[in-house]
Amino acid sequence: MSLSLQNLQALLVESSPMQAKVIEQALHRCGVMNVTVVADCDAALAAMRRQAPSVVISSMYLPGMTGTELLFAMRKDDELEWLPFILVSSETRPKMLEPVRQAGACGILPKPFSDEQLRRALYATLELLEEDESLSAMGIEVKHLKVLLVDDSKASRNFIRRILESVGIPECYEANCGTDALMVLENQQVDLIITDYHMPEMNGRDLIEHIRASNWQQDVPILMVTSEHDSGRLAAVEQAGVSGIFDKPFDPSSVKAMLAQIFSER
């Protein structure tokens, strides 16, 4: 059965009763009626372990632990690492939001947020939860596809791997920087590379330039999933020969559509 917003079970982590009420009412307006509210991260982790929700929606600043720390605690727990996460915060400093982007959030919403912003984050959650057979329906043998994930954040690699698994791609190679990625490519033929921009030793742009100029797999499709927003840097990535660029956090449906386009052309 296809999931809908009405099927979602949301765990809301918010210490302010007033803010919790505002967010809960917004969830109801979007069709999410099953909402459990807790006031701190310890209670949230306990609730998740009793019964895993469909999505965790958390504020940034909470008693004893921040929303970022809650997310990383989830990502380190084998039973909780795949749970979709949405952050709601008035925080705007990049250094505070970057770890959440890297860990694979379905959305980062401002305070206050609109119903449409919330709805988009919830639909991204549905895309993450649902199995997608569109590639198989196009006659693409997804179980034989090999993908290389390049990102210095293990949490980010895990999140992207979940997207790939949802479309039936089971096999991924992983590298935590461009230099390691090139070592993988020397010995393994892949059908797709997904890379971050900012990484130690060799960044994503340099990796793409090296592959396009000298690697025996120079024609392989390359997607970049990044929190980089500098237009000059992104223009250089496009000139280097990237097949597509996606923001962190990204809409899983956009990545799935790009995967369908790439593999149908090949």
Secondary structure, 3 states (H helix, E strand, C coil): CCCCHHHCEEEEECCCHHHHHHHHHHHHHCCCCEEEEECCHHHHHHHHHHCCCCEEEEECCCCCCCHHHHHHHHHCCCCCCCCCEEEEECCCCHHHHHHHHHCCCCEEEECCCCHHHHHHHHHHHHHHHCCCCHHHHCCCCHHHCEEEEECCCHHHHHHHHHHHHHCCCCEEEEECCHHHHHHHHHHCCCCEEEECCCCCCCCHHHHHHHHHHHCCCCCCCEEEEECCCCHHHHHHHHHHCCCEEEECCCCHHHHHHHHHHHHHHC
